[in-house]
């Protein structure tokens, strides 16, 4: 017992590596990685486990997960729980488990998750595709830093999963587009079998479906060509091993455009033949390999890629990086989020100088008022995004453009942000002018108490920042904030005339006063002006 206490003290003080487990409940398999994380955030993988399941088959063919499949998953996760205990993993904070599209789309997905928790004490959280994209980028970040050629020009990071295909577009290493397409190797096959497509027609129909999705990608992804397609491709490792004989597990494989035809030929080999020839191949990998490989080739050809770079990194590596503190709201990752927001703004021809300036002013207010609002880094990032996009509704109409901004943001994607995050951003942008939040506003009413408070706090800051650039000339560049007698004083030392900004502040400061309990004073050249 003394040894256990000493170990616990050592872990708490950060002197030893912390054991953790990450679990991916996927469409074709349940996979678990066990690793140790050092106090410096270094990750050392200790064990990797994988068991095939029929989750995708059930969901994509019948819309529900069969009870027999649920109990099979329970048994797998119970065995994983025993393995975790052997590695000293027992606390809830040491385990992170996520479920992807097969669970999210199933009619009885909640029932499945409840049964898993009751039987195993493992809390499996459904994960949004936007978060999968974020974690995929986090997993690949080190690779992008090491392989500098991947940061040259445009690159597409593609993961053809069992249910969906996730896409990231990067330019010089910065994310410029993030999207999800309804193209999955297992989804296609189950849909065809459900509609009793003849066996000799299945491959041709799969090819046609892939081509339709590729055309959709061409329409949605804002680039005509890329240097590299980076394939996150666990299920095609067998094909890669045959196409690149010198390739070893864990390495990055490079497939030049000259071998794309050979890849297409490898894609048409039936799953049963692969299993007969390579007996160690799991059936779920053999079944997914052909459609996935074909999809990668079709995408690479469509975007005129010079090569396909195959990485065996996965969602689990992204989860581990998150656990190590290397993927969530760091400065470099925040830069990617803001870059994505700016690209969304460009789509709607936004006033980028005004938007960037309002963002900087907003963050000056956010940092100065930290003792009052007590909001964390995540909400600071959401304020940055809202400030960047607050005026994009002008693209639709200048009249009520704040409402148009809300609609456009709510129905768009920003890399790294969840649907919940995007709703908060949309509402903060909506309330940068005119009416403050009201319970009768439908979208605002959807939020819980904490969400409503966060929107009010952030929107109040955004209103003040927007008023300070009412002329859209960025003339107020430096501001100093202080508190005097229960009032917030904003000093603009380099400006001689703030008449326009004062009028704007009179319109917008009421919400700030209601939320923060302070009247706003605008000061210039040593003269005090009340808002």
C-alpha positions as CSV (number, residue, x, y, z in Angstrom):
1,X,0.0,0.0,0.0
2,X,2.9,2.3,0.8
3,X,4.3,1.7,-2.6
4,X,1.0,2.6,-4.2
5,X,0.8,5.8,-2.2
6,X,4.3,6.7,-3.2
7,X,3.5,6.0,-6.9
8,X,0.4,8.2,-6.7
9,X,2.4,11.0,-5.1
10,X,5.1,10.7,-7.8
11,X,2.5,10.8,-10.6
12,X,0.8,13.8,-9.0
13,X,4.1,15.6,-8.8
14,X,4.8,14.9,-12.4
15,X,7.9,12.8,-11.8
16,X,6.8,9.6,-13.6
17,X,5.2,8.8,-16.9
18,X,1.4,8.7,-16.8
19,X,-0.2,5.6,-18.3
20,X,-3.2,6.3,-20.5
21,X,-5.5,4.3,-22.9
22,X,-7.2,5.7,-26.0
23,X,-10.0,3.7,-27.7
24,X,-11.5,4.1,-31.2
25,X,-14.9,2.4,-31.6
26,X,-15.0,2.4,-35.4
27,X,-17.1,1.0,-38.2
28,X,-15.1,-2.2,-38.7
29,X,-13.0,-2.6,-35.5
30,X,-12.5,-1.5,-32.0
31,X,-8.9,-0.4,-31.5
32,X,-7.0,0.6,-28.4
33,X,-3.6,2.1,-27.8
34,X,-1.9,2.1,-24.4
35,X,0.8,4.6,-23.9
36,X,2.9,6.5,-21.3
37,X,3.0,10.3,-21.3
38,X,6.0,12.0,-19.7
39,X,5.7,15.2,-17.7
40,X,7.2,16.9,-20.8
41,X,4.4,15.6,-23.0
42,X,6.4,12.8,-24.8
43,X,4.4,9.8,-25.8
44,X,5.6,6.2,-25.7
45,X,3.2,3.6,-27.0
46,X,3.2,0.4,-25.0
47,X,0.6,-1.8,-26.6
48,X,-1.9,-1.7,-29.5
49,X,-5.0,-4.0,-29.7
50,X,-7.6,-4.4,-32.5
51,X,-10.7,-6.6,-32.8
52,X,-13.1,-6.7,-35.8
53,X,-16.8,-5.7,-35.3
54,X,-19.9,-5.4,-37.4
55,X,-21.0,-2.0,-36.3
56,X,-20.8,-0.4,-39.7
57,X,-22.5,-3.4,-41.4
58,X,-25.4,-3.1,-38.9
59,X,-25.8,0.7,-39.2
60,X,-25.3,1.1,-42.9
61,X,-27.5,-1.8,-43.8
62,X,-30.3,-1.6,-41.3
63,X,-29.9,1.7,-39.4
64,X,-29.6,0.0,-36.0
65,X,-26.9,-1.9,-34.1
66,X,-28.0,-5.5,-33.5
67,X,-28.1,-6.8,-29.9
68,X,-25.7,-9.5,-30.8
69,X,-23.2,-6.9,-32.0
70,X,-23.7,-4.8,-28.9
71,X,-22.9,-7.8,-26.7
72,X,-19.9,-8.6,-28.8
73,X,-18.6,-5.1,-28.3
74,X,-19.2,-5.3,-24.6
75,X,-17.1,-8.5,-24.5
76,X,-14.2,-6.8,-26.4
77,X,-14.2,-3.7,-24.2
78,X,-14.4,-5.9,-21.0
79,X,-11.2,-7.6,-22.2
80,X,-9.7,-4.2,-23.0
81,X,-10.5,-3.1,-19.4
82,X,-8.6,-6.1,-18.0
83,X,-5.6,-5.2,-20.2
84,X,-5.8,-1.6,-19.0
85,X,-5.7,-2.7,-15.4
86,X,-2.6,-4.8,-16.1
87,X,-0.9,-1.5,-17.1
88,X,-2.1,0.3,-14.0
89,X,-4.9,2.2,-15.8
90,X,-7.9,2.4,-13.6
91,X,-9.0,6.1,-13.3
92,X,-11.6,7.7,-15.6
93,X,-9.1,10.4,-16.4
94,X,-6.7,7.8,-17.8
95,X,-9.1,6.6,-20.5
96,X,-10.5,8.3,-23.5
97,X,-12.8,6.5,-25.8
98,X,-14.6,7.8,-28.9
99,X,-17.2,6.5,-31.3
100,X,-17.4,7.5,-35.0
101,X,-20.0,7.5,-37.7
102,X,-21.4,3.9,-37.2
103,X,-22.5,4.8,-33.7
104,X,-23.5,8.4,-34.3
105,X,-25.8,7.4,-37.2
106,X,-27.4,4.4,-35.5
107,X,-31.0,4.8,-34.3
108,X,-30.0,3.1,-31.1
109,X,-26.6,4.7,-30.7
110,X,-27.4,6.1,-27.2
111,X,-28.6,2.6,-26.1
112,X,-25.3,1.2,-27.3
113,X,-23.3,3.7,-25.4
114,X,-25.3,3.2,-22.2
115,X,-24.9,-0.6,-22.4
116,X,-21.1,-0.2,-22.9
117,X,-20.8,2.1,-19.8
118,X,-23.0,-0.1,-17.6
119,X,-21.0,-3.3,-18.5
120,X,-17.5,-1.9,-18.7
121,X,-17.4,1.5,-16.9
122,X,-15.9,2.9,-20.1
123,X,-17.5,6.2,-21.2
124,X,-17.5,6.2,-25.0
125,X,-18.2,9.7,-26.4
126,X,-19.6,10.2,-29.9
127,X,-17.1,12.3,-31.9
128,X,-18.0,14.8,-34.6
129,X,-16.4,14.6,-37.9
130,X,-15.0,18.1,-37.5
131,X,-13.2,16.9,-34.3
132,X,-11.9,13.8,-36.2
133,X,-10.4,16.2,-38.7
134,X,-8.8,18.2,-35.9
135,X,-7.3,15.1,-34.3
136,X,-6.1,13.8,-37.6
137,X,-4.2,17.1,-38.1
138,X,-2.8,16.9,-34.6
139,X,-1.6,13.3,-35.3
140,X,0.1,14.4,-38.6
141,X,1.5,17.7,-37.3
142,X,4.9,16.2,-36.4
143,X,5.1,14.5,-39.7
144,X,4.4,17.7,-41.5
145,X,7.2,19.4,-39.5
146,X,9.7,16.6,-40.3
147,X,8.9,16.0,-43.9
148,X,9.2,19.6,-45.1
149,X,8.3,18.7,-48.7
150,X,4.7,18.1,-47.5
151,X,4.4,21.8,-46.6
152,X,5.3,23.0,-50.1
153,X,2.3,24.3,-52.0
154,X,-1.0,22.6,-51.6
155,X,-1.7,19.2,-50.1
156,X,-4.8,17.2,-49.4
157,X,-4.9,15.1,-46.2
158,X,-7.4,12.4,-46.9
159,X,-8.8,9.6,-44.7
160,X,-11.2,7.2,-46.4
161,X,-12.9,5.5,-43.5
162,X,-15.6,2.9,-43.2
163,X,-18.4,5.5,-43.2
164,X,-17.1,8.8,-44.4
165,X,-14.1,10.5,-46.1
166,X,-12.4,13.3,-44.1
167,X,-10.5,16.0,-46.1
168,X,-8.1,18.7,-45.1
169,X,-6.6,21.1,-47.6
170,X,-3.3,22.7,-46.5
171,X,-1.3,25.5,-48.2
172,X,2.3,25.8,-47.0
173,X,1.3,23.7,-44.0
174,X,-1.6,25.9,-43.0
175,X,-5.2,24.5,-43.1
176,X,-7.3,26.3,-45.6
177,X,-10.3,23.9,-45.9
178,X,-11.9,21.2,-43.8
179,X,-14.7,19.0,-45.0
180,X,-16.4,15.6,-44.7
181,X,-17.9,13.6,-47.6
182,X,-20.4,10.7,-47.4
183,X,-18.0,8.2,-49.0
184,X,-16.9,5.2,-47.0
185,X,-15.6,1.9,-48.1
186,X,-18.0,-0.1,-45.9
187,X,-21.0,2.2,-46.4
188,X,-20.8,1.8,-50.1
189,X,-20.6,-2.0,-50.0
190,X,-23.4,-2.4,-47.4
191,X,-25.7,-0.1,-49.4
192,X,-25.1,-2.1,-52.6
193,X,-25.7,-5.4,-50.8
194,X,-28.9,-4.0,-49.2
195,X,-30.2,-3.2,-52.6
196,X,-29.1,-6.6,-54.0
197,X,-26.7,-5.3,-56.6
198,X,-25.3,-8.2,-58.6
199,X,-21.8,-9.4,-57.5
200,X,-20.3,-8.8,-60.9
201,X,-21.6,-5.2,-60.9
202,X,-20.6,-4.2,-57.4
203,X,-17.1,-3.1,-58.4
204,X,-18.3,-1.0,-61.3
205,X,-21.0,0.7,-59.1
206,X,-18.5,1.4,-56.4
207,X,-16.3,3.1,-59.0
208,X,-19.2,5.2,-60.2
209,X,-20.1,6.2,-56.6
210,X,-16.5,7.2,-55.9
211,X,-16.3,9.2,-59.1
212,X,-19.5,11.1,-58.2
213,X,-18.1,12.0,-54.8
214,X,-14.8,13.1,-56.3
215,X,-16.8,15.5,-58.6
216,X,-18.4,16.8,-55.4
217,X,-15.0,17.3,-53.9
218,X,-13.8,19.2,-57.0
219,X,-16.8,21.6,-56.6
220,X,-16.3,22.1,-52.8
221,X,-12.5,22.2,-52.3
222,X,-11.1,25.6,-53.4
223,X,-8.1,24.4,-55.4
224,X,-7.6,22.8,-58.8
225,X,-4.3,20.9,-58.1
226,X,-2.1,19.8,-55.3
227,X,1.5,18.6,-54.9
228,X,0.7,15.8,-52.5
229,X,-2.2,13.7,-51.4
230,X,-1.5,12.5,-47.8
231,X,-3.4,9.3,-47.2
232,X,-4.2,8.4,-43.6
233,X,-4.6,4.8,-44.6
234,X,-4.5,2.0,-42.1
235,X,-6.8,-0.3,-44.1
236,X,-4.6,-0.3,-47.2
237,X,-1.3,-1.2,-45.6
238,X,-1.4,-4.6,-47.3
239,X,-1.7,-3.1,-50.7
240,X,1.1,-0.6,-49.9
241,X,3.4,-3.4,-48.8
242,X,3.0,-5.0,-52.2
243,X,3.3,-1.8,-54.2
244,X,6.4,-0.6,-52.2
245,X,8.3,-3.8,-51.3
246,X,10.9,-1.9,-49.3
247,X,8.2,-0.2,-47.1
248,X,8.1,-1.2,-43.4
249,X,5.2,-0.9,-41.0
250,X,5.3,2.5,-39.3
251,X,7.1,4.2,-42.1
252,X,5.8,6.8,-44.6
253,X,5.3,5.4,-48.1
254,X,5.6,7.5,-51.2
255,X,3.7,6.5,-54.3
256,X,4.6,8.4,-57.5
257,X,1.9,9.2,-60.1
258,X,3.5,6.5,-62.3
259,X,2.2,3.7,-60.0
260,X,-1.4,5.0,-59.9
261,X,-2.4,2.5,-62.6
262,X,-0.9,-0.3,-60.5
263,X,-2.9,0.9,-57.5
264,X,-6.1,0.8,-59.5
265,X,-5.3,-2.8,-60.5
266,X,-4.7,-3.8,-56.9
267,X,-8.0,-2.2,-55.9
268,X,-10.0,-4.6,-58.0
269,X,-8.7,-7.7,-56.3
270,X,-11.7,-9.3,-54.4
271,X,-11.5,-9.5,-50.6
272,X,-11.8,-13.3,-50.6
273,X,-8.8,-13.6,-52.9
274,X,-6.7,-11.4,-50.7
275,X,-7.6,-13.5,-47.7
276,X,-6.7,-16.7,-49.5
277,X,-3.4,-15.3,-50.7
278,X,-2.4,-13.4,-47.5
279,X,-3.9,-15.5,-44.7
280,X,-2.9,-13.0,-41.9
281,X,-5.1,-10.3,-43.4
282,X,-8.2,-9.5,-41.2
283,X,-11.4,-9.8,-43.2
284,X,-12.6,-6.2,-42.4
285,X,-9.3,-4.8,-43.8
286,X,-9.5,-7.0,-47.0
287,X,-13.1,-5.9,-47.5
288,X,-12.3,-2.2,-47.2
289,X,-8.9,-2.1,-48.9
290,X,-10.2,-2.1,-52.5
291,X,-12.8,0.7,-52.3
292,X,-10.4,2.8,-50.1
293,X,-7.4,2.4,-52.4
294,X,-9.6,3.2,-55.5
295,X,-10.9,6.3,-53.7
296,X,-7.3,7.6,-53.0
297,X,-6.3,7.1,-56.6
298,X,-9.4,8.8,-58.0
299,X,-8.9,11.8,-55.7
300,X,-5.2,12.1,-56.5
301,X,-5.9,12.0,-60.2
302,X,-8.7,14.5,-59.9
303,X,-6.5,17.0,-58.2
304,X,-3.4,16.3,-60.4
305,X,-1.3,15.2,-57.4
306,X,2.3,14.3,-58.1
307,X,2.3,11.6,-55.5
308,X,0.4,9.9,-52.7
309,X,2.1,9.9,-49.4
310,X,0.8,7.1,-47.2
311,X,0.9,7.6,-43.4
312,X,-0.2,5.0,-40.9
313,X,-0.9,7.6,-38.2
314,X,-4.4,7.4,-37.0
315,X,-7.1,9.0,-34.9
316,X,-5.6,7.3,-31.8
317,X,-2.3,9.2,-32.2
318,X,-4.3,12.4,-32.3
319,X,-6.2,11.4,-29.1
320,X,-2.8,10.7,-27.4
321,X,-1.4,14.0,-28.5
322,X,-4.5,15.7,-27.0
323,X,-4.0,13.8,-23.7
324,X,-0.4,15.0,-23.8
325,X,-1.6,18.6,-24.1
326,X,-0.2,18.9,-27.6
327,X,-3.4,19.4,-29.6
328,X,-5.9,21.5,-27.8
329,X,-6.0,25.3,-28.0
330,X,-2.2,25.6,-28.4
331,X,-0.9,28.8,-30.1
332,X,0.0,26.9,-33.3
333,X,-3.3,25.1,-33.4
334,X,-5.3,28.3,-32.7
335,X,-3.4,29.9,-35.7
336,X,-4.9,27.1,-37.9
337,X,-8.4,27.8,-36.6
338,X,-8.1,31.5,-37.4
339,X,-6.6,30.8,-40.8
340,X,-9.6,28.6,-41.6
341,X,-12.0,31.3,-40.4
342,X,-10.3,33.9,-42.6
343,X,-10.6,31.6,-45.6
344,X,-14.3,31.4,-44.8
345,X,-14.5,35.2,-44.6
346,X,-12.8,35.4,-48.1
347,X,-15.5,33.2,-49.5
348,X,-18.0,35.9,-48.5
349,X,-15.7,38.8,-49.6
350,X,-15.4,40.1,-46.0
351,X,-13.6,43.4,-45.1
352,X,-10.4,41.6,-43.8
353,X,-8.7,44.7,-42.5
354,X,-11.7,45.7,-40.3
355,X,-12.2,42.1,-39.2
356,X,-8.6,41.6,-38.2
357,X,-8.5,44.9,-36.3
358,X,-11.7,44.1,-34.5
359,X,-10.3,40.7,-33.6
360,X,-7.1,42.3,-32.1
361,X,-9.2,44.9,-30.1
362,X,-11.5,42.1,-28.9
363,X,-8.6,40.1,-27.5
364,X,-7.1,43.2,-25.8
365,X,-10.4,43.6,-24.0
366,X,-10.6,39.8,-23.3
367,X,-7.1,39.8,-21.7
368,X,-7.6,43.0,-19.7
369,X,-11.0,41.9,-18.3
370,X,-9.9,38.3,-17.4
371,X,-10.6,38.9,-13.6
372,X,-14.2,39.9,-14.5
373,X,-15.2,37.3,-17.1
374,X,-13.0,34.3,-16.0
375,X,-13.3,32.7,-19.4
376,X,-10.8,30.1,-20.6
377,X,-8.6,29.9,-23.7
378,X,-11.2,28.0,-25.7
379,X,-13.7,30.9,-25.4
380,X,-11.0,33.3,-26.3
381,X,-10.5,31.4,-29.5
382,X,-14.2,31.5,-30.2
383,X,-14.2,35.3,-29.7
384,X,-11.4,35.6,-32.3
385,X,-13.4,33.6,-34.8
386,X,-16.6,35.5,-34.1
387,X,-14.7,38.8,-34.5
388,X,-13.2,37.6,-37.8
389,X,-16.6,36.6,-39.2
390,X,-19.0,39.1,-37.6
391,X,-19.7,41.1,-40.8
392,X,-19.8,38.3,-43.4
393,X,-23.6,38.6,-43.5
394,X,-23.1,41.8,-45.6
395,X,-22.5,39.4,-48.5
396,X,-26.2,38.6,-48.3
397,X,-27.5,42.1,-47.4
398,X,-26.4,45.0,-45.4
399,X,-29.8,45.2,-43.8
400,X,-29.9,42.9,-40.7
401,X,-26.5,41.6,-41.7
402,X,-25.8,40.4,-38.2
403,X,-28.6,37.8,-38.6
404,X,-27.2,36.8,-42.0
405,X,-23.8,36.4,-40.4
406,X,-25.3,34.0,-37.8
407,X,-26.9,31.9,-40.5
408,X,-23.8,31.7,-42.7
409,X,-21.6,30.8,-39.7
410,X,-24.0,28.2,-38.4
411,X,-24.1,26.5,-41.8
412,X,-20.4,26.6,-42.4
413,X,-17.3,24.7,-41.1
414,X,-14.2,26.1,-39.5
415,X,-11.4,23.7,-39.0
416,X,-11.0,22.6,-35.4
417,X,-14.4,23.8,-34.2
418,X,-17.3,21.5,-33.3
419,X,-20.9,22.2,-34.1
420,X,-21.4,23.4,-30.5
421,X,-18.5,25.8,-31.0
422,X,-19.9,27.1,-34.2
423,X,-23.2,27.8,-32.6
424,X,-21.5,29.9,-30.0
425,X,-19.5,31.8,-32.6
426,X,-22.6,32.4,-34.7
427,X,-24.5,33.8,-31.8
428,X,-21.7,36.1,-30.7
429,X,-21.5,37.4,-34.2
430,X,-25.3,37.8,-34.3
431,X,-25.2,40.0,-31.2
432,X,-22.4,42.3,-32.2
433,X,-25.1,44.9,-33.0
434,X,-28.8,45.7,-32.4
435,X,-30.8,43.6,-30.0
436,X,-29.0,41.9,-27.1
437,X,-29.7,38.2,-26.4
438,X,-33.3,37.3,-25.5
439,X,-34.9,34.1,-24.3
440,X,-37.3,34.3,-27.2
441,X,-34.5,34.0,-29.7
442,X,-34.6,30.4,-30.8
443,X,-30.9,29.6,-31.3
444,X,-30.0,31.4,-28.0
445,X,-32.6,29.4,-26.2
446,X,-31.0,26.2,-27.3
447,X,-27.9,26.9,-25.1
448,X,-27.5,25.8,-21.6
449,X,-26.9,28.3,-18.8
450,X,-23.1,28.4,-19.2
451,X,-23.5,28.8,-23.0
452,X,-25.9,31.7,-22.7
453,X,-23.6,33.5,-20.2
454,X,-20.5,32.9,-22.5
455,X,-22.3,34.4,-25.5
456,X,-23.4,37.4,-23.5
457,X,-19.9,38.0,-22.2
458,X,-18.2,37.6,-25.5
459,X,-20.8,39.6,-27.5
460,X,-20.4,42.5,-25.1
461,X,-16.7,42.6,-25.7
462,X,-17.2,42.3,-29.5
463,X,-19.6,45.3,-29.5
464,X,-17.0,47.5,-27.8
465,X,-14.3,46.4,-30.2
466,X,-16.5,47.0,-33.2
467,X,-17.5,50.4,-32.0
468,X,-13.8,51.4,-31.7
469,X,-13.4,50.8,-35.4
470,X,-16.7,52.3,-36.6
471,X,-15.0,54.1,-39.4
472,X,-13.4,50.9,-40.6
473,X,-10.1,52.8,-40.9
474,X,-8.2,51.1,-38.0
475,X,-7.2,54.6,-36.7
476,X,-7.5,53.5,-33.1
477,X,-4.6,51.1,-32.9
478,X,-3.4,51.3,-29.4
479,X,-5.8,51.2,-26.4
480,X,-5.1,51.2,-22.7
481,X,-7.7,49.9,-20.2
482,X,-8.0,50.9,-16.6
483,X,-10.7,50.8,-13.9
484,X,-11.7,54.1,-12.2
485,X,-14.5,54.2,-9.7
486,X,-16.3,51.2,-11.0
487,X,-16.0,52.4,-14.6
488,X,-13.9,50.9,-17.4
489,X,-11.7,53.6,-19.0
490,X,-10.5,53.1,-22.6
491,X,-7.7,55.4,-23.5
492,X,-6.7,55.9,-27.2
493,X,-3.5,58.0,-26.8
494,X,-2.7,58.3,-30.5
495,X,-6.1,59.6,-31.7
496,X,-7.2,63.3,-31.8
497,X,-10.8,62.8,-32.7
498,X,-13.1,60.0,-31.5
499,X,-16.5,61.6,-32.3
500,X,-17.6,58.8,-34.6
501,X,-16.4,56.1,-32.1
502,X,-18.1,57.9,-29.2
503,X,-21.5,57.8,-31.1
504,X,-20.9,54.1,-31.9
505,X,-20.1,53.4,-28.2
506,X,-23.4,55.1,-27.2
507,X,-25.2,52.6,-29.3
508,X,-23.3,49.5,-28.2
509,X,-22.0,50.0,-24.6
510,X,-25.4,49.3,-22.9
511,X,-24.9,45.5,-23.2
512,X,-21.4,45.7,-21.8
513,X,-22.6,47.7,-18.8
514,X,-25.5,45.2,-18.2
515,X,-23.1,42.2,-18.4
516,X,-20.0,43.5,-16.6
517,X,-21.6,46.2,-14.4
518,X,-19.3,48.9,-15.6
519,X,-19.9,52.0,-17.6
520,X,-17.5,52.6,-20.5
521,X,-15.4,55.8,-20.6
522,X,-13.6,56.7,-23.8
523,X,-10.5,58.9,-23.3
524,X,-8.4,60.6,-25.8
525,X,-5.5,63.0,-25.5
526,X,-6.0,63.3,-21.8
527,X,-9.7,64.3,-22.2
528,X,-12.3,62.1,-20.6
529,X,-15.4,61.3,-22.7
530,X,-18.3,59.2,-21.5
531,X,-19.9,56.6,-23.7
